[in-house]
Amino acid sequence: MSRDADDVRWRDPKRLWWPLALAVPTLPWQAGVLVHVTGVAALWWWGPFFAFVLVPLLDLITGTDGANPPETAVKRLEQDRYYRWCTYLYLPLQLAALVWACRQWAGGALGVTGSFGLAATTGVVAGVAINTAHELGHKKEQVERRLSRLALAQSCYGHFYVEHNHGHHVRVATPEDPASSRRGESFWLFLPRTVTGSARSAWLLERRRLQRRGRPTWSRHNDVLTAWALSVALFSALGAVFGPVVLPWLLLQAVLGVGLLESVNYLEHYGLLRQRRSDGRYERVTPRHSWNSDNAVSNLFLFQLQRHSDHHANPLRRYQTLRHFDEAPQLPAGYAAMIVLAWVPPLWRRVMDPRLLAHYGGDTALTNTRTPTGRRPAPSTSPARR
């Protein structure tokens, strides 16, 4: 059979399932309906239950899917705008749910427990929205890049757009990368390091870019400043419409969303290290430098973020064409379950450290290991290009 015939015959078996990802931005509405129908106020916490209980159970039931699309079908898949609309539609649902949540907080009928639960549920939406922004922000089309920045406004993490694309993807799996966790580093030590390090890196990258173009750092051309300004504008508008009572809840859901993102960052490259070549530069990024997961259900909800090995090796590749590689280290479960495991450092190390060492044949010198002082190594001298 010819390669063209393979392309014609092959159809994406998950094509009709991708819109399931749009269930995530509707989580606040789902919580509201469940509370209304059952009268159980605890269901305002539906978002965390959905993300960290229901999805892992579905992953366990459905198992993994390591099938790859044939290379002859990749171009057709990439050009099919159906897949793009699955990501585009996340944003209006995300923002509409945020407005609805503000209305509930302003109404004063939820009580403290209900308000915290709705903030946690909205925080799950914000965290997964950063993943949607991640998918859009890697693309060349201007509309997708703009949508990416809009999706980040809810979490006040707009600098992610700069740091992830021009910092993390250059320095991934090296000690210089604030978003790559180290062997022996707990999530709770990683969290402040990555939050502060990523913000600092984004600012330095943007300042360097503007200096090369002869533009002032403090100007409308600064992508970090404009991204932060977008969050201020969004929160200010919601505060003006619904009153200042909503601002603490908006800040809480943003913090929880960032925590969810950084939990994912923690597990994606834990302990993995690119080796230095004879010329002093790091080896190029390959699938071996990211932890991979083929759990079917969580991959649907996350636009195949869990096929992270192929994403880093080929960052412009769209989510529907990302592949499984046998040489990539495999997580024992999907992201939803691994995030919870990461929050309990002794359990995390018991599960992951043996897998990490097995990946490197037992040689700890090949891993990205936390130094005894915990200090960040000196930054790389090779800047990212923009």
Protein Blocks (a to p, Z undefined) as FASTA:
>chain_A
ZZklmmmmpccfklmmmmmmmmmmmmmmmmmmmmmmnopaklmmmmmmmmmmmmmmmmmm
nopafbdcdfklmmmmmmmmklmmmmmmmmmmmmmmmmmmmmmmmnopnommlmmmmmmm
mmmmmmmmmmmmmmmmmpmblklmmmmmmmmmmnopmmmmmmmmmmmmmmgoiaklmkbc
cehiafklmmmmmmmmmmmmmmmmmmmmmmmnopafbbcklmklmmmmmmmmmmmmmmmm
nopklmmmmmmmmmmmmmmmmmmmmmmmgoiacdddfkopacdddfklcccdfbfklmmm
noomlmmmlmmmmmmbcfklcccdfklccdfbdfklmmmmmmmmmlmmmmmmmmmmmmnn
opaklpccddfklpacdddfbdcdZZ
